[in-house]
Amino acid sequence: MYLIIGSGLSGAVIAERISNILKEKVIIIEKLEHIGGNCYDYIDETTGILCNKYGAHIFHTNNEEVWEYINSFETKWIRWEHKVLSLIDNKYIPIPINITSVNELLNETINNSKEMDEWLKKNQIKYENIKNSEEMAKSRIGEDLYNKLIKNYTYKQWNKYPKELDKSVLERIPVKNNYDTRYFTDKYQVLPDKGYTNFIKQLLNNKLITIILNTDYNEYKKNNDLSIFKKIIYTGSIDKYFDNINEKLEYRSINFIKEIYENMNYYQPNSVINYPNMNVPYTRIVEYKHFLNQKSNDTIIVSEKTNDIGEPYYPVPNKKNLELFNIASFFVKISIVLFLTTQRYKNLLYNFKYL
Ligand code: UDP
């Protein structure tokens, strides 16, 4: 028998593989009152609109095996090319940065990829060694776009300016030298026809799988004998794994503020609108009706405001956290080796006061 902690996509896929391929029993414990982790979605009772509880999720991959796997269940995956607009200087600017964003925001007259490459080359700032996200962004899009699109949005999102964040945060912001306004370029970009919760239910639909909701792993481990499990697969956050560490990883959380507008077709022109302006309290607004072109007389918007308390969504990638994470991963590796070798070391590991 196997124990899996967490019923999000990772936990559910592993449970599906163990039960269907190995034909072994699985117990999944989930601290929330529902399966699906952060991908959890539901039909809003008032409007009939499918909404994500914890922010929008677009499934995208280039991996053929992953694509075949997700298509081997009943769910139909509907093509969805995600687009984002950012409201700046009273204009909706397409994100990621492309020819249209530069022309509209900076009154340029770029016509083609060659001119865009030249513009980028002229504006990108050269650094010998990129040390943080401010340098990363300026090296890719230059000072003006950085100030208008990135600096304040990032501050609102992280409560830190980009120069206080590891370069990886703004490394993943795509920049296009054409008119492509798609957020992702993967071969497969899709949404599940009946939602992620429905898909995850299909993954977990096996008599060998038992799901226990509303159960925290640290509580469970105090009251149950874990040595009965062949393997324990933990998909939760790494610092929660160590229940007795003094220092916690720093995360940003999101406060989701949901509003229903009856008898309104659409509230905004796109599924996601970003607000880099410091005077607006939220970072973005998601209007779920746009996804899968849903039909309803009403609409729902969810404004996202980030904060430090609440569920951890974004690990803060700065030097201190990366160091702490590396130490924690090191102990996880050791604990796996020791766990496999002998159960005798278990108490010793749980009592590590080092972290
Ligand atoms: N970002 C920004 N301006 C934008 C969109 C993103 O400065 O209009 C920065 C910001 O620091 C953010 C990061 O890029 O944390 C990644 O943004 P994305 O929206 O892709 O991340 P998500 O919140 O969807 O995971």
Residues whose N, C-alpha, C, O or C-beta is under 5 A from the ligand:
A	BS01	UDP	S86 I95 L149 I150 Y153 T154 Q157 V169 I173 N274
